[in-house]
């Protein structure tokens, strides 16, 4: 009545919840994707940072290759 209350919300009101759900899904999916490091990746990082010696690296790497 008198042009009040009928605007963009009537036609596109359903779009807002879909956009919010889509953004939340994207954010949660993106965070889970970061945890895909393999044991070899972690071992490589530890060796590169100097946390373990070359001898330890080679021994542990050999064990990991034997499991594959």
C-alpha positions in Angstrom: 0.0 0.0 0.0 1.2 3.4 -0.9 4.5 1.9 -2.1 5.9 1.0 1.3 7.4 -2.4 2.1 7.7 -3.6 -1.5 11.1 -3.2 -2.9 14.2 -5.2 -3.5 13.5 -7.3 -0.4 10.4 -8.9 -1.9 12.1 -10.2 -5.0 15.6 -10.9 -3.7 15.0 -11.5 0.0 15.7 -15.2 -0.5 19.1 -14.4 -1.9 20.6 -13.0 1.3 20.5 -16.3 3.3 21.9 -18.2 0.3 24.8 -15.8 0.1 25.5 -16.1 3.8 25.4 -19.9 3.7 27.7 -19.9 0.7 30.2 -17.7 2.4 30.2 -19.8 5.5 30.6 -23.0 3.5 33.6 -21.5 1.6 35.3 -20.3 4.8 34.9 -23.7 6.6 35.9 -25.7 3.5 39.0 -23.5 3.0 40.2 -24.0 6.6 39.9 -27.8 6.4 42.0 -27.8 3.3 45.1 -26.6 5.2 45.4 -29.8 7.2 46.5 -32.0 4.2 50.2 -32.3 5.1 51.6 -35.8 4.8 54.1 -37.3 7.3 56.8 -36.7 4.7 55.9 -33.0 4.4 56.2 -32.6 8.2 59.5 -34.5 8.2 60.8 -32.3 5.4 59.9 -29.1 7.3 61.5 -30.4 10.5 64.7 -31.2 8.6 64.7 -27.8 6.8 64.3 -25.9 10.0 67.2 -27.8 11.6 65.1 -29.5 14.2 66.5 -33.0 13.2 69.8 -34.1 11.8 70.4 -35.5 8.4 70.9 -39.0 9.9 67.6 -38.8 11.7 65.9 -37.4 8.5 67.2 -40.3 6.4 66.2 -42.9 8.9 62.7 -41.6 9.4 62.2 -41.0 5.7 63.2 -44.6 5.0 60.6 -45.8 7.5 57.9 -43.7 5.8 58.9 -45.1 2.4 58.6 -48.6 3.7 55.0 -48.0 4.9 54.0 -46.9 1.4 
